[in-house]
Amino acid sequence: MATCPRCKRHLTENHRCPRRPIFVAAEVVLWAVIGAFAGILLVALFDPHGQITDLDSISAVAGALVAVGLNRAFRS
């Protein structure tokens, strides 16, 4: 059986080389930034007068974790 010149795995009819780690890391970072922005935006929408001051960083981290988790769940 022939092997792929790029990834050295077996060439089958539906062979696809695995994605490179740098692209996977870039995608995870991108989704984390989008999730953090969405978390901060939700706090800004629900608290327009800025009464909740300690929730900004927590919402950014939670948004990033939710976005990355959903992305990885839907990709599998």
C-alpha positions as CSV (number, residue, x, y, z in Angstrom):
1,M,0.0,0.0,0.0
2,A,1.3,3.5,-0.8
3,T,2.1,6.1,1.8
4,C,1.4,9.8,1.8
5,P,4.5,11.8,1.2
6,R,3.5,14.5,3.7
7,C,2.3,12.6,6.7
8,K,3.7,9.1,6.0
9,R,0.3,7.4,6.6
10,H,-1.5,4.9,4.4
11,L,-3.1,6.4,1.3
12,T,-6.6,5.2,1.2
13,E,-9.5,6.4,-1.0
14,N,-10.6,9.0,1.6
15,H,-7.2,9.9,3.1
16,R,-6.7,13.3,4.6
17,C,-3.6,14.5,6.3
18,P,-4.0,15.6,9.9
19,R,-4.0,19.3,10.4
20,R,-0.7,20.9,11.5
21,P,-0.5,21.7,15.2
22,I,0.1,25.4,14.6
23,F,-3.2,25.7,12.7
24,V,-5.0,23.9,15.5
25,A,-3.5,26.2,18.1
26,A,-4.3,29.3,16.1
27,E,-7.9,28.1,15.8
28,V,-8.2,27.5,19.5
29,V,-6.8,31.0,20.3
30,L,-9.1,32.6,17.8
31,W,-12.2,31.0,19.3
32,A,-10.9,31.9,22.8
33,V,-10.6,35.6,21.8
34,I,-14.1,35.5,20.2
35,G,-15.6,33.9,23.3
36,A,-13.9,36.4,25.6
37,F,-15.2,39.3,23.6
38,A,-18.7,37.8,23.6
39,G,-18.6,37.3,27.4
40,I,-17.6,41.0,28.0
41,L,-20.2,42.1,25.5
42,L,-22.9,40.2,27.3
43,V,-21.9,41.8,30.6
44,A,-22.0,45.2,28.9
45,L,-25.4,44.6,27.5
46,F,-26.9,43.3,30.8
47,D,-25.2,45.9,33.0
48,P,-25.2,49.2,31.0
49,H,-24.5,51.4,34.1
50,G,-21.4,49.4,35.2
51,Q,-22.6,48.4,38.6
52,I,-21.0,45.0,38.3
53,T,-17.3,45.7,38.3
54,D,-15.8,42.4,39.3
55,L,-17.5,40.3,36.7
56,D,-15.5,41.5,33.6
57,S,-12.6,39.2,33.8
58,I,-14.7,36.3,35.0
59,S,-17.1,36.7,32.0
60,A,-14.1,36.9,29.6
61,V,-12.6,33.7,30.9
62,A,-16.0,31.9,31.0
63,G,-16.8,33.1,27.5
64,A,-13.5,31.9,26.2
65,L,-13.9,28.5,27.8
66,V,-17.4,28.1,26.5
67,A,-16.5,29.1,23.0
68,V,-13.5,26.8,22.8
69,G,-15.5,23.9,24.3
70,L,-18.3,24.3,21.9
71,N,-15.9,24.6,19.0
72,R,-14.1,21.4,19.9
73,A,-17.4,19.6,20.6
74,F,-18.9,20.5,17.2
75,R,-15.7,19.6,15.3
76,S,-15.6,16.0,16.6
